[in-house]
Amino acid sequence: MRKGVLFDLDGVLIDSEGLYTVFWEQTEAIYPTGIDNFAHYIKGCNLDRILAFFPENVRADIVDRIHRFDKDLVYPIFAGAETLLRELGRLNIPVALVTSSDPEKMDRLFSLYPSFRSYFRAIINGSMVSRSKPDPEGYLLGAKEIGLSADDCVVVEDSLQGLRAGKAAGAKVIGIATTLSRKEIEADADIVFDSISDVTTEILRNI
């Protein structure tokens, strides 16, 4: 039985990935990278890794653009997400949030939903790691912060980068087919669900 759960944020708990896809498509049109389907290629990457694809002289403008973009977002929480998180808390199953998002975005999220922070014993954001997903650093740190090894945890992810990071950390991995199709992620997940509302505590404890 797995002892802890490590959640990604965008595309798993909050319905934001489609909005970020539009943002990065528009940004890449202004500053072309030459990478096909760039907005999908970078799913799961933190901002520092994404900025590395652009010339240094335009990075400040991109950071300014995304901060202005984030400021206006509402970050809708997926149906079923808070129900699952509350149930995990009731069962005293330790939970960490492991996201590539920067601290400014997290502050915005918690200002919109003040109680959301309380669901997690640890929160790892993109500024706290030196290597972005698919490197396992974030998930290894998340597991450590809740007092477990990653192979005692289940990772819940939607992006290929994140799924691979969870696997590389040694965790069991649940794929959520919100950002990508089931077919696109099934090879990198132990099991796939269409949404977080399909995931139960029994599934998480026994995967």
LUMMIRO-86241 format. One record per residue (C-alpha): residue number from 0; residue in three letters; chain; x, y, z. Coordinates in Angstrom, 3 decimals, padded with zeros to 6 digits. Example, Ala and Ser with C-alpha at 12.3 -4.5 7.8 and 13.67 -1.06 7.14 Angstrom:
BEGIN
<atom 0, "ALA", "A", <012.300, -004.500, 007.800>> <atom 1, "SER", "A", <013.670, -001.060, 007.140>> 
//
This chain:
BEGIN
<atom 0, "MET", "A", <000.000, 000.000, 000.000>> <atom 1, "ARG", "A", <001.346, 003.425, -000.957>> <atom 2, "LYS", "A", <001.675, 005.852, 001.952>> <atom 3, "GLY", "A", <001.613, 009.314, 000.372>> <atom 4, "VAL", "A", <000.378, 011.259, -002.657>> <atom 5, "LEU", "A", <002.253, 013.852, -004.718>> <atom 6, "PHE", "A", <000.027, 016.041, -006.898>> <atom 7, "ASP", "A", <000.896, 018.196, -009.861>> <atom 8, "LEU", "A", <-001.199, 021.382, -010.057>> <atom 9, "ASP", "A", <-002.052, 022.618, -013.569>> <atom 10, "GLY", "A", <-004.197, 020.175, -015.504>> <atom 11, "VAL", "A", <-004.628, 017.948, -012.439>> <atom 12, "LEU", "A", <-006.150, 020.071, -009.667>> <atom 13, "ILE", "A", <-006.824, 023.344, -011.503>> <atom 14, "ASP", "A", <-008.212, 023.772, -015.014>> <atom 15, "SER", "A", <-005.542, 026.052, -016.453>> <atom 16, "GLU", "A", <-003.489, 024.142, -019.025>> <atom 17, "GLY", "A", <-005.662, 025.148, -021.984>> <atom 18, "LEU", "A", <-005.184, 028.804, -021.060>> <atom 19, "TYR", "A", <-001.408, 028.374, -020.843>> <atom 20, "THR", "A", <-001.391, 026.608, -024.199>> <atom 21, "VAL", "A", <-002.907, 029.721, -025.780>> <atom 22, "PHE", "A", <-000.440, 031.973, -023.948>> <atom 23, "TRP", "A", <002.630, 030.038, -025.116>> <atom 24, "GLU", "A", <001.301, 029.713, -028.658>> <atom 25, "GLN", "A", <000.912, 033.487, -028.805>> <atom 26, "THR", "A", <004.310, 034.079, -027.216>> <atom 27, "GLU", "A", <006.045, 031.661, -029.552>> <atom 28, "ALA", "A", <004.433, 033.419, -032.520>> <atom 29, "ILE", "A", <006.065, 036.659, -031.359>> <atom 30, "TYR", "A", <009.409, 035.034, -030.518>> <atom 31, "PRO", "A", <009.678, 031.878, -032.688>> <atom 32, "THR", "A", <011.694, 029.014, -031.216>> <atom 33, "GLY", "A", <011.638, 026.735, -034.242>> <atom 34, "ILE", "A", <010.201, 023.907, -032.108>> <atom 35, "ASP", "A", <007.124, 022.195, -033.527>> <atom 36, "ASN", "A", <004.065, 022.308, -031.258>> <atom 37, "PHE", "A", <006.061, 024.304, -028.718>> <atom 38, "ALA", "A", <003.187, 024.888, -026.289>> <atom 39, "HIS", "A", <002.748, 021.143, -025.827>> <atom 40, "TYR", "A", <006.455, 020.369, -025.882>> <atom 41, "ILE", "A", <007.029, 022.437, -022.729>> <atom 42, "LYS", "A", <004.127, 021.045, -020.674>> <atom 43, "GLY", "A", <005.387, 020.313, -017.168>> <atom 44, "CYS", "A", <008.514, 022.478, -017.473>> <atom 45, "ASN", "A", <009.244, 025.285, -015.039>> <atom 46, "LEU", "A", <009.633, 028.855, -016.236>> <atom 47, "ASP", "A", <013.441, 028.848, -016.164>> <atom 48, "ARG", "A", <013.571, 025.846, -018.462>> <atom 49, "ILE", "A", <011.000, 027.361, -020.831>> <atom 50, "LEU", "A", <012.872, 030.670, -020.977>> <atom 51, "ALA", "A", <016.021, 028.821, -022.031>> <atom 52, "PHE", "A", <014.366, 028.210, -025.425>> <atom 53, "PHE", "A", <014.263, 031.978, -026.082>> <atom 54, "PRO", "A", <017.070, 034.486, -026.707>> <atom 55, "GLU", "A", <018.296, 036.104, -023.512>> <atom 56, "ASN", "A", <017.353, 039.598, -024.652>> <atom 57, "VAL", "A", <013.610, 038.762, -024.824>> <atom 58, "ARG", "A", <013.272, 036.772, -021.602>> <atom 59, "ALA", "A", <012.446, 039.761, -019.394>> <atom 60, "ASP", "A", <009.571, 040.675, -021.700>> <atom 61, "ILE", "A", <008.248, 037.095, -021.589>> <atom 62, "VAL", "A", <008.406, 037.053, -017.780>> <atom 63, "ASP", "A", <006.501, 040.349, -017.694>> <atom 64, "ARG", "A", <003.912, 038.962, -020.108>> <atom 65, "ILE", "A", <003.270, 035.803, -018.067>> <atom 66, "HIS", "A", <003.014, 037.709, -014.791>> <atom 67, "ARG", "A", <000.430, 040.044, -016.337>> <atom 68, "PHE", "A", <-001.358, 036.985, -017.768>> <atom 69, "ASP", "A", <-001.372, 035.178, -014.406>> <atom 70, "LYS", "A", <-002.682, 038.258, -012.625>> <atom 71, "ASP", "A", <-005.996, 038.030, -014.465>> <atom 72, "LEU", "A", <-006.529, 034.260, -014.194>> <atom 73, "VAL", "A", <-009.118, 032.734, -011.891>> <atom 74, "TYR", "A", <-007.640, 029.179, -011.876>> <atom 75, "PRO", "A", <-010.859, 027.141, -011.645>> <atom 76, "ILE", "A", <-010.470, 024.065, -009.442>> <atom 77, "PHE", "A", <-011.495, 020.820, -011.134>> <atom 78, "ALA", "A", <-014.683, 019.174, -009.882>> <atom 79, "GLY", "A", <-013.790, 016.469, -007.386>> <atom 80, "ALA", "A", <-010.320, 017.821, -006.556>> <atom 81, "GLU", "A", <-011.145, 019.315, -003.171>> <atom 82, "THR", "A", <-013.332, 016.343, -002.229>> <atom 83, "LEU", "A", <-010.382, 014.007, -002.838>> <atom 84, "LEU", "A", <-007.933, 016.246, -000.963>> <atom 85, "ARG", "A", <-010.256, 016.543, 002.040>> <atom 86, "GLU", "A", <-010.726, 012.772, 002.150>> <atom 87, "LEU", "A", <-006.965, 012.199, 002.058>> <atom 88, "GLY", "A", <-006.634, 014.611, 004.966>> <atom 89, "ARG", "A", <-009.368, 012.809, 006.910>> <atom 90, "LEU", "A", <-007.494, 009.536, 006.431>> <atom 91, "ASN", "A", <-004.231, 011.191, 007.530>> <atom 92, "ILE", "A", <-002.542, 010.321, 004.236>> <atom 93, "PRO", "A", <000.296, 012.835, 003.688>> <atom 94, "VAL", "A", <-000.020, 014.934, 000.547>> <atom 95, "ALA", "A", <002.425, 017.253, -001.227>> <atom 96, "LEU", "A", <001.925, 019.622, -004.128>> <atom 97, "VAL", "A", <004.778, 019.521, -006.665>> <atom 98, "THR", "A", <004.382, 022.183, -009.328>> <atom 99, "SER", "A", <006.544, 023.939, -011.894>> <atom 100, "SER", "A", <004.671, 027.172, -011.132>> <atom 101, "ASP", "A", <006.614, 030.108, -009.714>> <atom 102, "PRO", "A", <005.984, 031.665, -006.255>> <atom 103, "GLU", "A", <004.091, 034.643, -007.705>> <atom 104, "LYS", "A", <001.530, 032.372, -009.316>> <atom 105, "MET", "A", <001.172, 030.321, -006.136>> <atom 106, "ASP", "A", <000.553, 033.492, -004.111>> <atom 107, "ARG", "A", <-002.163, 034.441, -006.603>> <atom 108, "LEU", "A", <-003.756, 030.966, -006.340>> <atom 109, "PHE", "A", <-003.790, 031.036, -002.540>> <atom 110, "SER", "A", <-005.201, 034.551, -002.491>> <atom 111, "LEU", "A", <-008.126, 033.278, -004.573>> <atom 112, "TYR", "A", <-008.568, 030.077, -002.544>> <atom 113, "PRO", "A", <-007.139, 030.672, 000.964>> <atom 114, "SER", "A", <-008.098, 027.199, 002.231>> <atom 115, "PHE", "A", <-006.369, 025.403, -000.649>> <atom 116, "ARG", "A", <-002.937, 025.597, 000.993>> <atom 117, "SER", "A", <-004.178, 023.654, 004.032>> <atom 118, "TYR", "A", <-004.659, 020.454, 002.017>> <atom 119, "PHE", "A", <-000.892, 019.973, 001.608>> <atom 120, "ARG", "A", <001.765, 019.108, 004.162>> <atom 121, "ALA", "A", <004.380, 020.378, 001.714>> <atom 122, "ILE", "A", <004.346, 022.621, -001.362>> <atom 123, "ILE", "A", <007.218, 022.454, -003.845>> <atom 124, "ASN", "A", <007.188, 025.205, -006.477>> <atom 125, "GLY", "A", <009.390, 025.732, -009.504>> <atom 126, "SER", "A", <011.805, 028.055, -007.694>> <atom 127, "MET", "A", <012.706, 025.339, -005.183>> <atom 128, "VAL", "A", <014.359, 022.967, -007.642>> <atom 129, "SER", "A", <017.380, 023.353, -009.891>> <atom 130, "ARG", "A", <016.212, 020.806, -012.467>> <atom 131, "SER", "A", <012.781, 020.912, -014.096>> <atom 132, "LYS", "A", <010.561, 017.938, -014.879>> <atom 133, "PRO", "A", <011.182, 015.327, -016.338>> <atom 134, "ASP", "A", <014.010, 015.331, -013.812>> <atom 135, "PRO", "A", <012.684, 013.705, -010.614>> <atom 136, "GLU", "A", <014.143, 016.344, -008.271>> <atom 137, "GLY", "A", <010.790, 017.963, -007.466>> <atom 138, "TYR", "A", <009.055, 014.703, -006.637>> <atom 139, "LEU", "A", <012.000, 013.426, -004.604>> <atom 140, "LEU", "A", <011.912, 016.660, -002.612>> <atom 141, "GLY", "A", <008.134, 016.517, -002.226>> <atom 142, "ALA", "A", <008.309, 012.979, -000.841>> <atom 143, "LYS", "A", <011.124, 013.944, 001.525>> <atom 144, "GLU", "A", <009.156, 016.924, 002.825>> <atom 145, "ILE", "A", <006.265, 014.657, 003.863>> <atom 146, "GLY", "A", <008.646, 012.188, 005.488>> <atom 147, "LEU", "A", <008.547, 009.459, 002.850>> <atom 148, "SER", "A", <010.635, 008.066, 000.030>> <atom 149, "ALA", "A", <009.205, 008.551, -003.460>> <atom 150, "ASP", "A", <008.722, 004.811, -003.928>> <atom 151, "ASP", "A", <006.207, 004.978, -001.079>> <atom 152, "CYS", "A", <004.161, 007.566, -002.988>> <atom 153, "VAL", "A", <001.728, 007.910, -005.871>> <atom 154, "VAL", "A", <002.279, 010.773, -008.294>> <atom 155, "VAL", "A", <-000.761, 012.289, -010.052>> <atom 156, "GLU", "A", <000.180, 014.066, -013.297>> <atom 157, "ASP", "A", <-001.163, 015.175, -016.669>> <atom 158, "SER", "A", <001.952, 016.033, -018.724>> <atom 159, "LEU", "A", <004.537, 013.726, -020.261>> <atom 160, "GLN", "A", <007.307, 015.650, -018.498>> <atom 161, "GLY", "A", <005.578, 015.194, -015.154>> <atom 162, "LEU", "A", <004.687, 011.549, -015.661>> <atom 163, "ARG", "A", <008.294, 010.771, -016.548>> <atom 164, "ALA", "A", <009.523, 012.711, -013.532>> <atom 165, "GLY", "A", <007.277, 010.640, -011.271>> <atom 166, "LYS", "A", <008.506, 007.396, -012.804>> <atom 167, "ALA", "A", <012.138, 008.505, -012.540>> <atom 168, "ALA", "A", <011.569, 009.246, -008.849>> <atom 169, "GLY", "A", <010.416, 005.660, -008.312>> <atom 170, "ALA", "A", <006.767, 006.425, -007.597>> <atom 171, "LYS", "A", <003.690, 004.805, -009.029>> <atom 172, "VAL", "A", <002.103, 007.230, -011.484>> <atom 173, "ILE", "A", <-001.517, 008.073, -012.257>> <atom 174, "GLY", "A", <-002.089, 009.932, -015.520>> <atom 175, "ILE", "A", <-004.956, 012.398, -015.863>> <atom 176, "ALA", "A", <-006.070, 012.835, -019.494>> <atom 177, "THR", "A", <-007.045, 016.498, -019.343>> <atom 178, "THR", "A", <-004.136, 018.152, -021.150>> <atom 179, "LEU", "A", <-003.201, 015.247, -023.426>> <atom 180, "SER", "A", <-005.211, 012.270, -024.654>> <atom 181, "ARG", "A", <-005.234, 008.882, -022.944>> <atom 182, "LYS", "A", <-003.310, 007.459, -025.891>> <atom 183, "GLU", "A", <-000.570, 010.090, -025.547>> <atom 184, "ILE", "A", <000.087, 009.430, -021.849>> <atom 185, "GLU", "A", <-000.776, 005.787, -021.249>> <atom 186, "ALA", "A", <002.745, 004.511, -021.998>> <atom 187, "ASP", "A", <004.168, 006.710, -019.213>> <atom 188, "ALA", "A", <001.502, 006.008, -016.564>> <atom 189, "ASP", "A", <000.606, 002.984, -014.469>> <atom 190, "ILE", "A", <-003.066, 003.829, -014.867>> <atom 191, "VAL", "A", <-004.980, 006.627, -016.640>> <atom 192, "PHE", "A", <-008.198, 008.424, -015.718>> <atom 193, "ASP", "A", <-010.155, 011.033, -017.635>> <atom 194, "SER", "A", <-010.308, 013.469, -014.721>> <atom 195, "ILE", "A", <-009.376, 013.872, -011.071>> <atom 196, "SER", "A", <-013.015, 013.218, -010.155>> <atom 197, "ASP", "A", <-012.483, 009.579, -011.208>> <atom 198, "VAL", "A", <-009.666, 009.101, -008.670>> <atom 199, "THR", "A", <-010.603, 007.774, -005.224>> <atom 200, "THR", "A", <-008.649, 007.324, -002.014>> <atom 201, "GLU", "A", <-009.004, 003.562, -002.434>> <atom 202, "ILE", "A", <-007.302, 003.746, -005.838>> <atom 203, "LEU", "A", <-004.510, 005.918, -004.442>> <atom 204, "ARG", "A", <-003.906, 003.651, -001.479>> <atom 205, "ASN", "A", <-003.813, 000.415, -003.454>> <atom 206, "ILE", "A", <-002.247, 001.218, -006.819>> 
//
